[in-house]
Amino acid sequence: MRRLLPLLALALGACSLPITIGLPDQTLQIPGLLPTGEVVLYPKDPLTFSPPPVDVIQSVEVRGRAVANQSLNATIGVYGRVNDPSQGCTPSGDFYLCPREREEKLGELAFNNSSQTPFTLQGQALTQGVKGGRLWLGVGVWGLPSGGVRLELKDMQATVRVGF
């Protein structure tokens, strides 16, 4: 029986195949005057889209590009959640501010004196959100320009790993 386990694992791994789906663009108009401290800013409305037509999702990876309305020299954390941030976070205009330590970090936007950068996101919240067709993407607001910034997450493609 122990000799069969590696063969079974190999066979099940071979059943995994990727599906790519497009996600809608997201624009975040981040105001300049925000509370101090490390908070994550989420829009009030989630990204919504048609989920993949499969039930067994192993993982999700999202690739896209971030575009800012000005040149930045900053690394901005991207966070995700499937639960509505109105529960447990502080409303602030068109956004919710959530304590960073409770949020799942999915990746980073690494601007290097530029207004655009590619990004890759991964994580449990991303996998569950893509599976359900509803996801909040937020950003860490510390280290951003004091006058605010407009940030767009564009051309997002989710590669969904399907299999048993």
Salt bridges, closest charged atoms under 4 A:
GLU38 OE1 - ARG100 NE 2.60
GLU61 OE1 - ARG63 NE 3.12
GLU103 OE2 - ARG81 NH2 2.91
GLU108 OE2 - LYS105 NZ 2.69
GLU152 OE1 - ARG150 NH2 3.89
ASP155 OD2 - ARG65 NE 2.63
